[in-house]
Amino acid sequence: MKKALWLVVALGLGLAACSKQAPSSSNPAVAPPPTAQAAKAAPEPAEPGADKGDVSLERLTALPDSAQLPAGRWKAGTNYQPIVPAQTTSADPTQVEVLEVFWYGCSHCYALDPTLERWRKSKPPYVKFVRVPVMWGQVVHRAHARLYYTLEALGKIDTLHALAFDAVQKSGNFLVDADDKKTFQLQLAFAKANGISEADFTREYNGFYVNANLQRADDLTRRYAVDSVPRVIVNGKYSTDVAMAGGHEQLIALINDLAAAEKKR
């Protein structure tokens, strides 16, 4: 009983930290996905004497001219934030990695997904597109991330990623419960309804591929200091989002320009 109660509280707090909303009174275990603003994680406590403005300015001034876009449409610090030091990526030297950090419970990620999907199908061949589920909490975010990587391990992410979004955002099936076994059953039911056998889903659900990628997603969430989603990271050097770019189509244009600049380096 204590464990179940702890899980209910943990799940509720995980959602409140992202959406700044209290859990639903009708179902305290599951709160509705955020609608009013981009999902945000609870901020990390500041170091004594630290000034975030000074840190941002320091990072911008530390960035060499060669790492900034030419003057024109996009402005460092306004449309994108340089990441200093730059982080290693999963792309090979001939590629430019574009990484999206998302969450199935985020309505803004859901709204952006069709635009990203269209871009993904027509993106330059040198761009490697990678999705990473955000790992703010140990209950709801991890459960959604586990579903994502299970579908990926089964080679079904291209067809079922949008359907998982639909289930959460459109059908009201959050695919998570305070009880781990019930979460598995909810996600298994989703998989079976979309043509995946129980044996295949069960095999991958706790498999090496999924667990290794959960660790990587946790590392990337921390390394890029992701405090809101959707977030886009270009080649481990630039961080941006819809608001900074000025809209969905502007974000795609910015991604293309940042990727093209990286390809020329």
PyMOL commands that set and color helices and strands:
alter all, ss='L'
color gray80, all
select helices_A, chain A and resi 2-19+52-62+65-67+107-122+140-153+157-169+180-193+198-205+208-223+242-245+248-264
alter helices_A, ss='H'
color red, helices_A
select strands_A, chain A and resi 39-40+81-82+96-102+127-133+228-229+231-234+238-240
alter strands_A, ss='S'
color yellow, strands_A
deselect
rebuild
show_as cartoon
